Amino acid sequence: MYPEPLLAPMRQELTRFGVEELRTAADVDAAVARPGTTMIVVNSVCGCAARNARPAVGMALQAAVKPTHVTTVFAGQDRDATERARSYFTGYPPSSPAIALLKDGKLVYMMERWQIEGRDAGTIAGELRQAFEQFAGDAQPA
């Protein structure tokens, strides 16, 4: 585990966009139990993929249609929360970073590390906006 002072900027890069941190398994269960569409971002210290995933999330959240709830867990740091979040990603191996959309507690969209790595933030954000349009129909326009 990395010391928290090194992680703070990586956490803040998402929380400044209004993303809610889930730090325990109970936090994850409570978030997933809420009605509507929930996005869970599996944050990571990985420089090659996470450095583009975090700003992509912020860009995507500027869309008119977005998930009802936007959350994050931090892989390798908040281990119980990350493990619980991944338990909802049925059929997908652990991946970080990763971005999932759950609708009423069921996985409807998954963007794995291999779909993030080597791509710029704008491209990632565009794909997330398309997923929001397709799966976050319950959301209210901004």
FIKE-395758 format. One record per residue (C-alpha): z, x, y; residue number from 1; residue in one letter. Coordinates in nm, 3 decimals. Layout:
        w        u        v  seq  type
        Z        X        Y  NUM     a
...
# end
This chain:
        w        u        v  seq  type
    0.000    0.000    0.000    1     m
   -0.080    0.114    0.348    2     y
    0.185    0.117    0.623    3     p
    0.181   -0.199    0.833    4     e
    0.099   -0.018    1.163    5     p
   -0.233    0.089    1.012    6     l
   -0.306   -0.264    0.890    7     l
   -0.214   -0.451    1.207    8     a
   -0.555   -0.407    1.375    9     p
   -0.733   -0.529    1.059   10     m
   -0.506   -0.834    1.042   11     r
   -0.544   -0.903    1.415   12     q
   -0.920   -0.883    1.392   13     e
   -0.905   -1.213    1.202   14     l
   -0.597   -1.377    1.353   15     t
   -0.739   -1.347    1.704   16     r
   -1.013   -1.586    1.587   17     f
   -0.743   -1.836    1.488   18     g
   -0.742   -1.744    1.120   19     v
   -0.408   -1.827    0.955   20     e
   -0.250   -1.553    0.745   21     e
   -0.124   -1.653    0.404   22     l
    0.131   -1.396    0.287   23     r
    0.283   -1.563   -0.019   24     t
    0.157   -1.755   -0.321   25     a
    0.335   -2.064   -0.186   26     a
    0.148   -2.028    0.144   27     d
   -0.182   -2.025   -0.047   28     v
   -0.092   -2.330   -0.256   29     d
    0.011   -2.523    0.055   30     a
   -0.311   -2.431    0.236   31     a
   -0.534   -2.526   -0.055   32     v
   -0.348   -2.858   -0.098   33     a
   -0.443   -2.970    0.253   34     r
   -0.728   -3.220    0.265   35     p
   -1.065   -3.105    0.395   36     g
   -1.247   -2.776    0.372   37     t
   -1.048   -2.454    0.359   38     t
   -1.201   -2.111    0.406   39     m
   -1.009   -1.822    0.251   40     i
   -1.110   -1.474    0.363   41     v
   -0.994   -1.199    0.128   42     v
   -0.942   -0.921    0.383   43     n
   -0.957   -0.557    0.281   44     s
   -0.912   -0.206    0.415   45     v
   -1.257   -0.124    0.277   46     c
   -1.449    0.024    0.567   47     g
   -1.792   -0.022    0.417   48     c
   -1.781   -0.401    0.377   49     a
   -1.475   -0.540    0.554   50     a
   -1.568   -0.383    0.886   51     r
   -1.865   -0.623    0.898   52     n
   -1.700   -0.916    0.724   53     a
   -1.421   -0.956    0.980   54     r
   -1.646   -0.982    1.288   55     p
   -1.887   -1.201    1.088   56     a
   -1.607   -1.452    1.034   57     v
   -1.542   -1.461    1.408   58     g
   -1.911   -1.512    1.481   59     m
   -1.945   -1.786    1.220   60     a
   -1.644   -1.971    1.360   61     l
   -1.834   -2.020    1.686   62     q
   -2.056   -2.274    1.503   63     a
   -2.037   -2.643    1.580   64     a
   -1.949   -2.722    1.218   65     v
   -1.676   -2.515    1.058   66     k
   -1.405   -2.554    0.795   67     p
   -1.105   -2.772    0.867   68     t
   -0.870   -2.483    0.782   69     h
   -0.942   -2.111    0.816   70     v
   -0.711   -1.872    0.631   71     t
   -0.685   -1.517    0.504   72     t
   -0.506   -1.308    0.244   73     v
   -0.497   -0.928    0.249   74     f
   -0.600   -0.762   -0.079   75     a
   -0.378   -0.475   -0.186   76     g
   -0.112   -0.572    0.067   77     q
   -0.006   -0.932    0.021   78     d
   -0.054   -0.909   -0.355   79     r
    0.100   -1.239   -0.466   80     d
   -0.095   -1.434   -0.205   81     a
   -0.419   -1.258   -0.296   82     t
   -0.367   -1.314   -0.668   83     e
   -0.297   -1.683   -0.609   84     r
   -0.601   -1.721   -0.382   85     a
   -0.821   -1.559   -0.646   86     r
   -0.686   -1.802   -0.906   87     s
   -0.875   -2.075   -0.717   88     y
   -1.202   -1.878   -0.731   89     f
   -1.285   -1.997   -1.081   90     t
   -1.564   -1.804   -1.249   91     g
   -1.560   -1.511   -1.005   92     y
   -1.408   -1.168   -1.065   93     p
   -1.169   -1.022   -0.806   94     p
   -1.363   -0.904   -0.503   95     s
   -1.260   -0.777   -0.164   96     s
   -1.365   -0.850    0.087   97     p
   -1.474   -1.197   -0.014   98     a
   -1.503   -1.535    0.153   99     i
   -1.450   -1.866   -0.026  100     a
   -1.481   -2.228    0.078  101     l
   -1.273   -2.487   -0.103  102     l
   -1.318   -2.858   -0.046  103     k
   -1.014   -3.065   -0.133  104     d
   -0.886   -2.775   -0.343  105     g
   -1.208   -2.711   -0.537  106     k
   -1.426   -2.404   -0.492  107     l
   -1.765   -2.497   -0.347  108     v
   -1.890   -2.163   -0.208  109     y
   -1.821   -1.797   -0.270  110     m
   -1.945   -1.486   -0.091  111     m
   -1.853   -1.177   -0.291  112     e
   -1.832   -0.816   -0.180  113     r
   -2.181   -0.739   -0.312  114     w
   -2.317   -1.008   -0.077  115     q
   -2.135   -0.850    0.219  116     i
   -2.169   -0.477    0.158  117     e
   -2.455   -0.311    0.344  118     g
   -2.529   -0.617    0.560  119     r
   -2.468   -0.652    0.930  120     d
   -2.218   -0.899    1.075  121     a
   -2.488   -1.124    1.219  122     g
   -2.655   -1.174    0.882  123     t
   -2.323   -1.246    0.711  124     i
   -2.228   -1.490    0.988  125     a
   -2.562   -1.670    0.952  126     g
   -2.501   -1.726    0.582  127     e
   -2.148   -1.849    0.651  128     l
   -2.278   -2.095    0.912  129     r
   -2.525   -2.229    0.653  130     q
   -2.239   -2.273    0.405  131     a
   -2.033   -2.451    0.672  132     f
   -2.323   -2.692    0.736  133     e
   -2.357   -2.760    0.365  134     q
   -1.992   -2.786    0.263  135     f
   -1.778   -2.849    0.572  136     a
   -1.918   -3.191    0.657  137     g
   -1.564   -3.319    0.710  138     d
   -1.519   -3.086    1.005  139     a
   -1.541   -3.207    1.361  140     q
   -1.783   -3.038    1.600  141     p
   -1.615   -2.784    1.829  142     a
# end
